């Protein structure tokens, strides 16, 4: 009808459905999405690094100015959140190297908690 083929519409829709079905949801990974929100003050997430000339550590998971304890595989470090912008932790290269080499790019399974103010 109207010179439009049903396959012209179904192909993009099918492709989007297929991509959505292949991506693991937060529930399938064993984490509830709300556990990574900042008002909980703790959770499990992942870390990346970026080269920032000011040495900022960025995240929306904890309030800016707060200290956070990050832990993975027996290694822990305290970091101060100095910038916002993501739902994980963007570390400086030096901080990231405490967990893995820079060639890794992303470190999963990092637990975090906001430290109490003194």
C-alpha positions as protocol buffer text, in pm:
chain_id: "A"
residue {
  index: 1
  type: UNK
  ca { x: 0 y: 0 z: 0 }
}
residue {
  index: 2
  type: UNK
  ca { x: 127 y: 350 z: -84 }
}
residue {
  index: 3
  type: UNK
  ca { x: 428 y: 195 z: -257 }
}
residue {
  index: 4
  type: UNK
  ca { x: 599 y: 97 z: 70 }
}
residue {
  index: 5
  type: UNK
  ca { x: 711 y: -255 z: 137 }
}
residue {
  index: 6
  type: UNK
  ca { x: 657 y: -409 z: 487 }
}
residue {
  index: 7
  type: UNK
  ca { x: 1015 y: -537 z: 481 }
}
residue {
  index: 8
  type: UNK
  ca { x: 1139 y: -181 z: 453 }
}
residue {
  index: 9
  type: UNK
  ca { x: 986 y: -112 z: 797 }
}
residue {
  index: 10
  type: UNK
  ca { x: 1053 y: -447 z: 961 }
}
residue {
  index: 11
  type: UNK
  ca { x: 1424 y: -462 z: 889 }
}
residue {
  index: 12
  type: UNK
  ca { x: 1528 y: -162 z: 1107 }
}
residue {
  index: 13
  type: UNK
  ca { x: 1280 y: -257 z: 1379 }
}
residue {
  index: 14
  type: UNK
  ca { x: 1402 y: -618 z: 1380 }
}
residue {
  index: 15
  type: UNK
  ca { x: 1763 y: -501 z: 1392 }
}
residue {
  index: 16
  type: UNK
  ca { x: 1694 y: -278 z: 1695 }
}
residue {
  index: 17
  type: UNK
  ca { x: 1506 y: -557 z: 1872 }
}
residue {
  index: 18
  type: UNK
  ca { x: 1789 y: -800 z: 1802 }
}
residue {
  index: 19
  type: UNK
  ca { x: 2053 y: -560 z: 1936 }
}
residue {
  index: 20
  type: UNK
  ca { x: 1843 y: -492 z: 2246 }
}
residue {
  index: 21
  type: UNK
  ca { x: 1798 y: -864 z: 2309 }
}
residue {
  index: 22
  type: UNK
  ca { x: 2173 y: -928 z: 2281 }
}
residue {
  index: 23
  type: UNK
  ca { x: 2276 y: -660 z: 2531 }
}
residue {
  index: 24
  type: UNK
  ca { x: 2279 y: -783 z: 2890 }
}
residue {
  index: 25
  type: UNK
  ca { x: 2054 y: -590 z: 3121 }
}
residue {
  index: 26
  type: UNK
  ca { x: 2158 y: -472 z: 3464 }
}
residue {
  index: 27
  type: UNK
  ca { x: 1948 y: -751 z: 3615 }
}
residue {
  index: 28
  type: UNK
  ca { x: 2122 y: -1014 z: 3401 }
}
residue {
  index: 29
  type: UNK
  ca { x: 2460 y: -890 z: 3527 }
}
residue {
  index: 30
  type: UNK
  ca { x: 2345 y: -939 z: 3886 }
}
residue {
  index: 31
  type: UNK
  ca { x: 2310 y: -569 z: 3966 }
}
residue {
  index: 32
  type: UNK
  ca { x: 1999 y: -366 z: 4009 }
}
residue {
  index: 33
  type: UNK
  ca { x: 2035 y: -34 z: 3825 }
}
residue {
  index: 34
  type: UNK
  ca { x: 1939 y: 175 z: 4128 }
}
residue {
  index: 35
  type: UNK
  ca { x: 2226 y: 33 z: 4335 }
}
residue {
  index: 36
  type: UNK
  ca { x: 2472 y: 249 z: 4144 }
}
residue {
  index: 37
  type: UNK
  ca { x: 2295 y: 578 z: 4213 }
}
residue {
  index: 38
  type: UNK
  ca { x: 2466 y: 828 z: 4439 }
}
residue {
  index: 39
  type: UNK
  ca { x: 2199 y: 844 z: 4708 }
}
residue {
  index: 40
  type: UNK
  ca { x: 2284 y: 487 z: 4811 }
}
residue {
  index: 41
  type: UNK
  ca { x: 2650 y: 577 z: 4875 }
}
residue {
  index: 42
  type: UNK
  ca { x: 2784 y: 231 z: 4778 }
}
residue {
  index: 43
  type: UNK
  ca { x: 2770 y: -26 z: 4504 }
}
residue {
  index: 44
  type: UNK
  ca { x: 2959 y: -212 z: 4232 }
}
residue {
  index: 45
  type: UNK
  ca { x: 3055 y: -49 z: 3906 }
}
residue {
  index: 46
  type: UNK
  ca { x: 3346 y: -19 z: 3664 }
}
residue {
  index: 47
  type: UNK
  ca { x: 3633 y: 224 z: 3617 }
}
residue {
  index: 48
  type: UNK
  ca { x: 3793 y: 385 z: 3316 }
}
residue {
  index: 49
  type: UNK
  ca { x: 4069 y: 642 z: 3294 }
}
residue {
  index: 50
  type: UNK
  ca { x: 4119 y: 963 z: 3108 }
}
residue {
  index: 51
  type: UNK
  ca { x: 4406 y: 1199 z: 3071 }
}
residue {
  index: 52
  type: UNK
  ca { x: 4303 y: 1523 z: 3232 }
}
residue {
  index: 53
  type: UNK
  ca { x: 4568 y: 1787 z: 3284 }
}
residue {
  index: 54
  type: UNK
  ca { x: 4410 y: 1879 z: 3617 }
}
residue {
  index: 55
  type: UNK
  ca { x: 4411 y: 1522 z: 3755 }
}
residue {
  index: 56
  type: UNK
  ca { x: 4037 y: 1504 z: 3814 }
}
residue {
  index: 57
  type: UNK
  ca { x: 3844 y: 1199 z: 3924 }
}
residue {
  index: 58
  type: UNK
  ca { x: 3492 y: 1211 z: 3780 }
}
residue {
  index: 59
  type: UNK
  ca { x: 3167 y: 1035 z: 3869 }
}
residue {
  index: 60
  type: UNK
  ca { x: 2798 y: 1104 z: 3921 }
}
residue {
  index: 61
  type: UNK
  ca { x: 2776 y: 818 z: 4172 }
}
residue {
  index: 62
  type: UNK
  ca { x: 2902 y: 1026 z: 4463 }
}
residue {
  index: 63
  type: UNK
  ca { x: 2872 y: 1398 z: 4536 }
}
residue {
  index: 64
  type: UNK
  ca { x: 3151 y: 1621 z: 4414 }
}
residue {
  index: 65
  type: UNK
  ca { x: 3400 y: 1686 z: 4693 }
}
residue {
  index: 66
  type: UNK
  ca { x: 3335 y: 1354 z: 4868 }
}
residue {
  index: 67
  type: UNK
  ca { x: 3597 y: 1087 z: 4932 }
}
residue {
  index: 68
  type: UNK
  ca { x: 3523 y: 740 z: 4799 }
}
residue {
  index: 69
  type: UNK
  ca { x: 3689 y: 407 z: 4877 }
}
residue {
  index: 70
  type: UNK
  ca { x: 3734 y: 198 z: 4560 }
}
residue {
  index: 71
  type: UNK
  ca { x: 3823 y: -171 z: 4596 }
}
residue {
  index: 72
  type: UNK
  ca { x: 3896 y: -455 z: 4359 }
}
residue {
  index: 73
  type: UNK
  ca { x: 4086 y: -781 z: 4403 }
}
residue {
  index: 74
  type: UNK
  ca { x: 4252 y: -693 z: 4734 }
}
residue {
  index: 75
  type: UNK
  ca { x: 4354 y: -345 z: 4620 }
}
residue {
  index: 76
  type: UNK
  ca { x: 4183 y: -40 z: 4767 }
}
residue {
  index: 77
  type: UNK
  ca { x: 4234 y: 331 z: 4726 }
}
residue {
  index: 78
  type: UNK
  ca { x: 4073 y: 652 z: 4840 }
}
residue {
  index: 79
  type: UNK
  ca { x: 3985 y: 903 z: 4571 }
}
residue {
  index: 80
  type: UNK
  ca { x: 3829 y: 1247 z: 4590 }
}
residue {
  index: 81
  type: UNK
  ca { x: 3549 y: 1316 z: 4343 }
}
residue {
  index: 82
  type: UNK
  ca { x: 3640 y: 1645 z: 4179 }
}
residue {
  index: 83
  type: UNK
  ca { x: 3426 y: 1635 z: 3865 }
}
residue {
  index: 84
  type: UNK
  ca { x: 3095 y: 1493 z: 3742 }
}
residue {
  index: 85
  type: UNK
  ca { x: 2989 y: 1335 z: 3419 }
}
residue {
  index: 86
  type: UNK
  ca { x: 2943 y: 957 z: 3425 }
}
residue {
  index: 87
  type: UNK
  ca { x: 2776 y: 667 z: 3608 }
}
residue {
  index: 88
  type: UNK
  ca { x: 3107 y: 496 z: 3677 }
}
residue {
  index: 89
  type: UNK
  ca { x: 3444 y: 627 z: 3793 }
}
residue {
  index: 90
  type: UNK
  ca { x: 3679 y: 804 z: 3552 }
}
residue {
  index: 91
  type: UNK
  ca { x: 4018 y: 783 z: 3718 }
}
residue {
  index: 92
  type: UNK
  ca { x: 4349 y: 946 z: 3646 }
}
residue {
  index: 93
  type: UNK
  ca { x: 4600 y: 713 z: 3475 }
}
residue {
  index: 94
  type: UNK
  ca { x: 4796 y: 681 z: 3801 }
}
residue {
  index: 95
  type: UNK
  ca { x: 4487 y: 578 z: 3994 }
}
residue {
  index: 96
  type: UNK
  ca { x: 4378 y: 334 z: 3723 }
}
residue {
  index: 97
  type: UNK
  ca { x: 4721 y: 163 z: 3724 }
}
residue {
  index: 98
  type: UNK
  ca { x: 4655 y: 56 z: 4085 }
}
residue {
  index: 99
  type: UNK
  ca { x: 4387 y: -181 z: 3947 }
}
residue {
  index: 100
  type: UNK
  ca { x: 4524 y: -273 z: 3601 }
}
residue {
  index: 101
  type: UNK
  ca { x: 4750 y: -163 z: 3318 }
}
residue {
  index: 102
  type: UNK
  ca { x: 4627 y: 125 z: 3103 }
}
residue {
  index: 103
  type: UNK
  ca { x: 4600 y: -110 z: 2803 }
}
residue {
  index: 104
  type: UNK
  ca { x: 4311 y: -283 z: 2984 }
}
residue {
  index: 105
  type: UNK
  ca { x: 4099 y: 29 z: 2933 }
}
residue {
  index: 106
  type: UNK
  ca { x: 3807 y: -75 z: 3157 }
}
residue {
  index: 107
  type: UNK
  ca { x: 3813 y: -249 z: 3495 }
}
residue {
  index: 108
  type: UNK
  ca { x: 3488 y: -420 z: 3600 }
}
residue {
  index: 109
  type: UNK
  ca { x: 3381 y: -538 z: 3944 }
}
residue {
  index: 110
  type: UNK
  ca { x: 3499 y: -236 z: 4140 }
}
residue {
  index: 111
  type: UNK
  ca { x: 3315 y: -189 z: 4469 }
}
residue {
  index: 112
  type: UNK
  ca { x: 3280 y: 160 z: 4607 }
}
residue {
  index: 113
  type: UNK
  ca { x: 3146 y: 343 z: 4908 }
}
residue {
  index: 114
  type: UNK
  ca { x: 3138 y: 704 z: 5011 }
}
residue {
  index: 115
  type: UNK
  ca { x: 3354 y: 765 z: 5315 }
}
residue {
  index: 116
  type: UNK
  ca { x: 3206 y: 960 z: 5606 }
}
residue {
  index: 117
  type: UNK
  ca { x: 3308 y: 1322 z: 5644 }
}
residue {
  index: 118
  type: UNK
  ca { x: 3535 y: 1396 z: 5937 }
}
